[in-house]
């Protein structure tokens, strides 16, 4: 999925941790925030959210990653337009 510059600016204004808290627990480990991955059955938080790249997530268990929109799409089983 590609985003244009306008979309990237708008996505960077969303605080990923606040969105992730609506779907489950967010755990702080050092300077990083972790949540449960929406792409697989996750018992322990393995999804790094935010980080240096802003509103981006990466799961260290299944390897999937994406933006805050991709996260919401996976959590709620929505299309891009719906998310």
C-alpha positions as CSV (number, residue, x, y, z in Angstrom):
1,X,0.0,0.0,0.0
2,X,1.4,3.4,-0.9
3,X,0.6,6.7,0.6
4,X,1.1,10.2,-0.9
5,X,2.8,13.0,1.0
6,X,-0.5,14.4,2.3
7,X,-1.5,11.0,3.7
8,X,1.8,10.6,5.4
9,X,1.5,14.0,7.1
10,X,-2.0,13.2,8.3
11,X,-0.9,9.7,9.6
12,X,1.9,11.2,11.6
13,X,-0.6,13.4,13.5
14,X,-2.3,10.3,14.9
15,X,-0.8,9.0,18.2
16,X,-0.5,5.2,17.6
17,X,-0.4,4.3,21.3
18,X,-3.8,5.9,21.9
19,X,-5.3,3.9,19.0
20,X,-3.7,0.6,20.2
21,X,-5.0,1.2,23.8
22,X,-8.5,1.0,22.5
23,X,-7.9,-2.6,21.3
24,X,-5.9,-4.0,24.2
25,X,-3.1,-3.4,26.6
26,X,0.0,-1.4,25.6
27,X,3.1,-2.2,27.5
28,X,6.1,0.2,27.9
29,X,9.5,-1.5,27.7
30,X,12.3,1.1,28.1
31,X,11.6,3.8,25.5
32,X,9.4,1.5,23.3
33,X,5.7,0.6,23.4
34,X,4.4,-2.9,22.6
35,X,0.9,-4.2,22.0
36,X,-0.6,-7.5,21.1
37,X,-0.4,-8.2,17.3
38,X,-3.7,-8.2,15.4
39,X,-2.3,-10.4,12.6
40,X,-1.8,-13.6,14.8
41,X,-2.9,-15.1,18.1
42,X,-0.6,-13.1,20.4
43,X,-0.5,-13.8,24.2
44,X,2.3,-11.5,25.0
45,X,2.8,-8.1,23.4
46,X,5.2,-8.5,20.4
47,X,4.1,-5.6,18.2
48,X,6.4,-2.6,18.5
49,X,4.3,0.5,18.0
50,X,5.5,4.0,17.2
51,X,9.3,3.9,17.5
52,X,11.6,6.2,15.6
53,X,9.6,6.0,12.4
54,X,6.4,7.6,13.9
55,X,3.1,5.9,13.3
56,X,4.4,2.5,12.3
57,X,4.2,-1.0,13.8
58,X,6.2,-4.1,13.4
59,X,5.6,-7.6,15.0
60,X,8.7,-9.5,16.0
61,X,6.7,-12.8,16.1
62,X,5.0,-12.9,12.7
63,X,7.1,-10.3,10.9
64,X,4.1,-8.2,9.6
65,X,4.2,-4.4,9.8
66,X,2.3,-1.4,8.8
67,X,0.8,2.0,9.6
68,X,-1.9,2.9,12.1
69,X,-4.5,2.3,9.3
70,X,-3.2,-1.2,8.6
71,X,-3.4,-1.9,12.4
72,X,-7.1,-0.8,12.6
73,X,-7.9,-2.7,9.4
74,X,-6.5,-5.9,11.0
75,X,-8.1,-5.4,14.4
76,X,-11.6,-4.7,13.1
77,X,-11.4,-6.7,9.8
78,X,-12.1,-3.6,7.8
79,X,-11.3,-2.5,4.2
80,X,-9.0,0.5,3.7
81,X,-12.0,2.9,3.1
82,X,-13.8,1.6,6.2
83,X,-10.7,2.1,8.4
